[in-house]
Structure formats: C-alpha cells, structure tokens
Amino acid sequence: MVPGPSQAVYPVLVMVVAVMPSASSYYVALDDHRFRSTPATVGPWDPRLQHGGPPAALLARAIEHGLPRPNARIARITFDFLGPVPVDELTVQAEVDRAGARIERSRATLAAGGRAVMEARAWRIATSPDRSPAAPMQGSLPPLPGPVENMQFFADVPTFGYGESLEWRFAEGSFAEPGPAAVWTRPRIPLLDDEALSPLCRLLLMVDSANGISAELAPTAYTFVPVELTVNVQRHPRTEWVGMRARTTLEPDGIGLTRAELFDEQGHLGVAVQTLFVAPR
C-alpha cells in the first residue's frame, strides 16, 4: 500500500469480519484488583497487545466502582498511555488524590508485570437537579444506519478481537476511506461477566478508535498512535447506541491531533481529543 494525501483511496478491502466476538467479556475478574484479559481486547496490529478502548473502560470502572459517589459525575477523564498494554493479567488501583465536597479528582493506574502501562485522571463534579439552566450543545446528529451484514476493517489487517466486540454502523465515511468519519457503536459483550456496563464505560470502549475511523494515512504504511486521550462529557449516555464524528489533522514533523464529537440517540454528550505520534512503519 502506497501512502498518499487524504484524497487517496485505500485498496479494496478483502477481509470480512465475523459478526460474533471472540470472548464473552473483555476481562475476567480474578479479585477486586486483578483481571485476566480475553481475546476481545486484542487490537489490530499485534495479537499480543490490546486496543486502547477496553483498558480505558477498565480504568474508568475502577474509579466508578471502587470509589463510588452517587451524587457526582465524571466530567473529564484523561488517559496517558505509558506503554503497550499486553493481553495478559492486569492490576488496577484507584485512589482519590484531590478530595472535595463539590469537585474531586481521582486517579487510577493499570499495571502489567509490575510495570505501569496506563493511567487515568478523572474530575468528578457534584450534581444537583435544576442547579443551572440547560444550554445543550447544538448541531445535527448523523442518522443511525440500519444493520450491517458484514463489517469490514482496514485492508490487509486480519480480523481482531476488539473489532469484533463492537457493532459498528457508519453514517459518514468508513474504515475503507481516509478522512473524517461518523460512526455509531454498541458493545456486543460486557466489560466483565455478569456485570452491566456503566454508561461512561460503554462510551469509553469506543472513543479511542477516533483516530482509526478518521485516519488520513494508510494504517499499513504509517503508525499514528495516541499518546493520550482526553474525554470531556457534560452528560453520560442514556441510550444503547453511542457515536462519534471524528477528524484527524497532521503536521509534517510527525505530530497529529484527532478531535471527536460524542453523542447518543438523545443528543450531544461532549468531545474527545487524542494527541498522536505519527511515523512511517
């Protein structure tokens, strides 16, 4: 595959992805802090490494589940990727590092083999009904398309567990086309067996794919990996389907930025930004 500008067209896709996920959940809980990764976490480039979506959701769960605050909501969560996340046993620890009655910051760390591989910092804000007037984000949402019989991913990329674990419906663009895209998703499996996904975790399973759906370069010729992901949400999803409209911009010295508008079937949710490292493979 020869890389080109955003107007180029990727080669015709030949890989048809199975419609069923490769595992019944993303992780198996070994105790309150240790989790075994399943094949559903596998990303597209190496069967030994995870996609960023499942570990992001696992870190958010550690904060929501381990440090519960029913009267507060995560309004911003930032993930730092400290290294590749292996498909292996993981340890998660969460703590409040800035307590407050109205505003609180929590931190969660994901480790593999005794080494930190990913961190999350979340700002939670206390909520109260009718505390302020509503001023929702404006703009039209892309329509939710009908079912897709066979979802196809990037050319020359074998089927992978994470891709199979979500149902994807593109309203604009596709994995096959470079440039901006809009997609709706819903997970086929839970984060953990016998535990319902929280609305925020359902959103986070999807968001780290923003740079993939809006790729400006052929992914088999270039790497464009996030070094961090920041998600701002003024409300959490209320519907089964969540979506994003994403655009990637690149500088010639190898730094990129992906911006995504987030929404559910009832309207806008917030925004996400990824900072990218870009280089030829």
Beta strands, then each sheet from edge to edge (+ up, - down):
strand 1: 27-29
strand 2: 34-37
strand 3: 72-81
strand 4: 89-98
strand 5: 103-112
strand 6: 115-126
strand 7: 166-172
strand 8: 181-187
strand 9: 222-233
strand 10: 242-250
strand 11: 255-264
strand 12: 267-280
sheet 1: 1+ 2- 4+ 5- 6+ 3- 9+ 12- 11+ 10- 8+ 7-
end
